[in-house]
């Protein structure tokens, strides 16, 4: 099976309809707008009555802020919006301590005792001495939400979108086998890790990487693709975010960058025209550099989507606009 068909989100025109009940993991270097793209992707998937769950694991309350609603707390899965395409997006903010309490109650029936441990700080201690346990707990909550669909459990979603940690640690976050290797070789923790890895490596899971057309984000995107390769977790697409449109042809752009274009605005002084020409040269050089970085991303062999910069900022209406752009450029799984 090809990368495109496994991903559930592929280049426009892909023939096979990918499976439903998928997990879409969104990562990107800090500042690239990965939370915005994750929210827009959830909106893009929420069509024709479909229910989509948007999860965050970094505790920043970013998704609630984007949709202009009150902060998500505890295990609350609250509806965030109804999309123009006729679907519903729900939100969940996953907390490691809450996940550990639920784990203790599920596998060891330590509901009240677990909360007593929380009061004594034992949970903070456990996750600090075993950092990998935190990631297993967080991904375990996502796993539980995803598996409701195929098993027909109450509260099932047609797709789950995870606003994941940045690209610098995405492979570590997702490689839960490595996280528990020093903690448990048998028992509930190991069994859960095995189940999570099976889900992450399945044909219904895909990672999307968000980047700006700047050197460091592009480099981190390339490194993330390399780092994820050994995990056998599929990378499905790269989203170029906040792209500044370029109206110039390549020849004109190169001439402008070289300072060979002299502007003459009627009514402006020679000094003002020289300053404007110099500014054009700087912008043209920046655009050429962005095109070179775009070619680097093209070399990854992954589907690309470009989201233009919105100078008005991001609100719910802007999320719906970006969702439409993603649907236009990438083939979402069939409803």
C-alpha positions as MATLAB code, in Angstrom:
seq = 'XXXXXXXXXXXXXXXXXXXXXXXXXXXXXXXXXXXXXXXXXXXXXXXXXXXXXXXXXXXXXXXXXXXXXXXXXXXXXXXXXXXXXXXXXXXXXXXXXXXXXXXXXXXXXXXXXXXXXXXXXXXXXXXXXXXXXXXXXXXXXXXXXXXXXXXXXXXXXXXXXXXXXXXXXXXXXXXXXXXXXXXXXXXXXXXXXXXXXXXXXXXXXXXXXXXXXXXXXXXXXXXXXXXXXXXXXXXXXXXXXXXXXXXXXXXXXXXXXXXXXXXXXXXXXXXXXXXXXXXXXXXXXXXXXXXXXXXXXXXXXXXXXXXXXXXXXXXXXXXXXXXXXXXXXXXXXXX';
ca = [
       0.000    0.000    0.000;
       1.328    3.419   -0.922;
       2.161    6.134    1.577;
      -0.654    8.259    0.152;
      -3.353    5.630    0.540;
      -2.163    4.621    4.018;
      -2.199    8.208    5.203;
      -5.870    9.023    4.925;
      -4.775   12.427    3.625;
      -2.980   12.380    0.302;
      -2.391   14.307   -2.904;
      -5.559   15.373   -4.682;
      -6.704   12.719   -7.120;
      -5.748    9.649   -5.059;
      -8.061    6.870   -6.186;
      -8.502    4.550   -3.163;
     -10.715    5.823   -0.342;
      -8.661    5.532    2.850;
     -10.164    3.982    5.985;
     -12.295    5.939    8.416;
     -11.850    6.300   12.166;
      -8.325    7.607   11.550;
      -5.850    9.350   13.807;
      -4.228   12.481   12.375;
      -1.163   13.625   14.343;
      -0.049   17.213   13.737;
       3.441   18.397   14.705;
       5.655   21.324   13.832;
       8.398   23.521   15.194;
       7.192   26.032   17.788;
       5.822   29.161   16.139;
       4.813   27.478   12.879;
       1.107   27.464   13.757;
       0.693   23.729   14.292;
      -2.249   24.209   16.683;
      -4.014   26.370   14.103;
      -3.435   23.768   11.384;
      -4.551   20.948   13.713;
      -7.787   22.822   14.430;
      -8.334   23.586   10.739;
      -7.674   19.948    9.840;
     -10.294   18.856   12.363;
     -12.741   21.266   10.698;
     -11.768   19.947    7.258;
     -12.539   16.378    8.367;
     -15.855   17.377    9.972;
     -18.162   17.112    6.965;
     -21.661   15.682    6.370;
     -22.503   14.915    9.985;
     -19.106   13.488   10.923;
     -17.864   13.840   14.496;
     -14.197   14.755   14.918;
     -12.261   14.964   18.196;
      -9.439   17.523   18.469;
      -6.988   16.694   21.284;
      -4.184   18.695   22.850;
      -1.519   17.327   25.210;
       0.591   20.360   26.099;
      -1.847   21.997   28.521;
      -1.777   25.447   26.910;
      -5.508   25.700   26.243;
      -4.746   26.616   22.649;
      -7.660   24.882   20.959;
     -10.301   26.421   23.243;
      -8.801   29.851   22.607;
      -8.891   29.338   18.835;
     -12.601   28.537   18.912;
     -13.364   31.269   21.433;
     -14.780   28.949   24.106;
     -14.057   28.341   27.794;
     -10.971   26.268   28.639;
     -11.350   22.491   28.483;
     -10.852   20.748   31.822;
     -10.509   17.197   33.080;
     -11.893   14.466   30.826;
     -14.443   16.807   29.286;
     -15.067   16.219   25.586;
     -16.990   19.335   24.637;
     -18.346   20.335   21.246;
     -16.321   23.271   19.954;
     -18.153   24.105   16.745;
     -20.413   22.983   13.954;
     -18.622   23.423   10.637;
     -20.089   24.945    7.460;
     -19.572   21.513    5.856;
     -22.086   19.973    8.263;
     -19.899   18.221   10.822;
     -19.037   18.715   14.479;
     -15.649   19.288   16.136;
     -15.239   18.316   19.787;
     -12.261   19.168   21.982;
     -10.271   17.338   24.677;
      -7.312   18.645   26.682;
      -5.381   15.634   27.994;
      -3.558   15.973   31.308;
      -0.903   13.423   32.320;
      -1.967   13.357   35.982;
      -5.627   12.781   35.116;
      -4.572   10.053   32.687;
      -2.482    8.332   35.371;
      -5.364    8.430   37.864;
      -7.638    6.867   35.256;
      -4.972    4.249   34.499;
      -4.631    3.322   38.177;
      -8.392    3.020   38.506;
      -8.768    0.956   35.309;
      -5.980   -1.560   35.882;
      -5.563   -1.561   39.673;
      -8.928   -0.250   40.935;
      -7.191    2.509   42.891;
      -9.727    5.264   42.334;
      -9.757    6.849   45.797;
      -6.266    5.620   46.641;
      -4.970    7.106   43.415;
      -6.382   10.498   44.290;
      -4.755   10.229   47.707;
      -1.444    9.571   45.948;
      -2.057   12.699   43.888;
      -2.482   14.775   47.054;
       0.848   13.489   48.373;
       2.622   14.344   45.120;
       3.334   10.713   44.251;
       2.036   11.161   40.707;
       4.391   14.060   39.997;
       7.202   11.941   41.399;
       6.316    8.944   39.225;
       6.186   10.908   35.989;
       9.383   12.801   36.807;
      11.498    9.700   37.449;
      10.001    7.962   34.406;
       9.400   10.689   31.774;
       8.480    8.067   29.196;
       5.496    7.079   31.313;
       3.989   10.523   30.771;
       4.001   10.092   26.993;
       2.507    6.599   27.282;
      -0.323    7.978   29.420;
      -1.012   10.856   27.045;
      -1.003    8.697   23.920;
      -3.053    6.113   25.815;
      -5.897    8.592   26.163;
      -5.761    9.276   22.428;
      -5.730    5.527   21.787;
      -8.889    5.112   23.852;
     -10.678    7.820   21.853;
      -9.588    6.379   18.496;
     -10.611    2.780   19.229;
     -14.188    3.763   20.055;
     -14.887    4.065   16.319;
     -13.933    0.596   15.064;
     -15.399   -1.089   18.176;
     -18.684    0.815   18.019;
     -18.390    2.107   21.567;
     -20.447    5.074   22.832;
     -19.009    8.481   22.022;
     -17.301    7.225   18.854;
     -15.621    9.675   16.480;
     -15.121    9.434   12.743;
     -11.609   10.894   13.116;
      -9.304   12.097   15.888;
      -6.816   14.936   15.391;
      -3.950   15.259   17.871;
      -2.135   18.567   18.366;
       1.126   16.834   19.255;
       4.431   18.097   20.729;
       6.867   19.960   18.441;
       8.918   18.209   15.769;
      12.014   18.286   17.978;
      10.549   15.533   20.141;
       7.752   14.048   18.061;
       9.539   10.755   17.370;
      10.326   10.316   21.075;
       6.726   11.137   22.017;
       5.287    8.586   19.586;
       7.823    5.807   20.159;
       6.132    4.501   23.298;
       7.903    1.130   23.025;
      11.206    2.845   23.714;
       9.578    4.895   26.473;
       8.559    1.803   28.472;
      11.526   -0.435   27.650;
      13.189    0.425   30.941;
       9.943    0.447   32.917;
       8.114   -2.754   32.113;
       8.650   -5.778   29.888;
       5.366   -7.414   30.914;
       2.137   -6.330   32.575;
      -0.528   -3.672   31.889;
       1.909   -0.858   31.038;
       3.708   -2.988   28.448;
       0.435   -4.321   27.046;
      -0.912   -0.806   26.669;
       2.288    0.313   24.959;
       1.997   -2.611   22.522;
      -1.601   -1.668   21.706;
      -0.693    1.997   21.227;
       2.182    1.167   18.885;
      -0.054   -1.129   16.863;
      -2.489    1.757   16.415;
       0.250    4.274   15.564;
       1.733    1.946   12.928;
      -1.628    1.061   11.421;
      -2.985    2.209    8.066;
      -5.425    4.535    9.852;
      -2.756    6.728   11.500;
      -0.817    9.503    9.786;
       1.503   12.331   10.858;
       1.265   15.799    9.307;
       4.190   18.191    9.704;
       3.632   21.947    9.763;
       6.393   24.334    8.733;
       7.140   27.880    7.686;
       9.269   28.484    4.605;
      12.179   29.487    6.837;
      15.450   27.647    7.300;
      15.062   26.291   10.850;
      11.459   25.037   10.527;
      12.264   23.382    7.186;
      15.378   21.766    8.663;
      13.380   20.457   11.640;
      10.759   19.091    9.246;
      13.433   17.197    7.313;
      14.896   15.877   10.571;
      11.464   14.820   11.831;
      10.840   12.785    8.673;
      14.175   11.022    9.193;
      13.550   10.485   12.911;
      10.098    9.003   12.329;
      11.275    6.548    9.672;
      12.545    3.894   12.168;
       9.276    4.028   14.119;
       7.328    2.882   11.033;
       4.696    5.562   11.737;
       3.477    7.037    8.458;
       4.214   10.653    7.549;
       1.404   11.762    5.279;
       1.876   15.411    4.342;
       3.729   18.648    4.949;
       1.764   21.871    5.386;
       3.567   25.088    4.460;
       1.919   27.648    6.707;
       1.678   31.451    6.480;
       2.949   31.531    2.887;
       3.261   35.035    1.392;
       1.878   35.005   -2.186;
       4.322   35.981   -4.928;
       2.858   37.764   -7.996;
       6.192   37.970   -9.896;
       7.593   35.577  -12.482;
      10.964   34.007  -11.697;
      12.952   36.271  -14.055;
      11.420   39.432  -12.600;
      11.969   38.109   -9.085;
      15.653   37.428   -9.747;
      16.150   40.865  -11.307;
      14.428   42.535   -8.353;
      16.538   40.591   -5.860;
      19.684   41.654   -7.694;
      18.656   45.312   -7.395;
      18.206   45.627  -11.152;
      14.651   46.994  -10.891;
      14.374   50.746  -10.380;
      10.917   51.878   -9.368;
       9.578   55.290  -10.343;
       6.368   56.109   -8.515;
       4.838   59.358   -9.851;
       4.998   62.123   -7.299;
       7.692   60.430   -5.204;
      11.149   61.886   -4.727;
      14.220   60.044   -6.079;
      15.173   59.128   -2.492;
      11.744   57.633   -1.833;
      11.886   55.602   -5.051;
      15.368   54.327   -4.198;
      14.155   53.269   -0.744;
      11.159   51.473   -2.281;
      13.420   49.709   -4.820;
      15.716   48.602   -2.008;
      12.739   47.226   -0.065;
      11.588   45.365   -3.176;
      15.054   43.824   -3.506;
      14.941   42.565    0.102;
      11.440   41.102   -0.320;
      12.385   39.481   -3.641;
      15.483   37.887   -2.100;
      13.353   36.553    0.763;
      10.842   35.115   -1.686;
      13.594   33.400   -3.686;
      14.916   31.865   -0.462;
      11.425   30.617    0.351;
      11.152   29.025   -3.078;
      14.451   27.206   -2.479;
      13.088   25.885    0.837;
       9.910   24.814   -0.925;
      12.078   22.767   -3.298;
      13.768   21.168   -0.288;
      10.375   20.128    1.029;
       9.370   18.848   -2.405;
      12.423   16.595   -2.221;
      10.870   14.758    0.746;
       8.444   13.117   -1.676;
       5.407   13.910    0.482;
       2.151   15.666   -0.435;
       2.427   19.424    0.188;
      -0.242   21.967    1.040;
       0.278   25.727    1.186;
      -1.750   27.932    3.529;
      -1.460   31.665    2.706;
      -0.686   34.191    5.418;
      -3.835   35.830    6.788;
      -2.861   39.344    7.927;
      -6.191   39.673    9.782;
      -5.212   36.926   12.238;
      -6.886   33.657   13.197;
     -10.431   33.255   14.448;
     -13.094   30.603   13.849;
     -13.946   31.997   10.405;
     -10.263   31.868    9.454;
     -10.110   28.235   10.624;
     -12.987   27.372    8.285;
     -11.158   29.121    5.428;
      -7.971   27.141    6.086;
     -10.049   23.955    6.343;
     -11.423   24.608    2.855;
      -7.884   25.218    1.565;
      -6.744   21.887    3.009;
      -9.687   20.089    1.423;
      -8.874   21.716   -1.937;
      -5.199   20.685   -1.839;
      -5.322   17.345   -0.078;
      -7.689   14.403   -0.492;
      -9.420   13.795    2.832;
     -10.854   10.395    3.584;
     -14.341    9.769    2.324;
     -17.213   10.482    4.668;
];
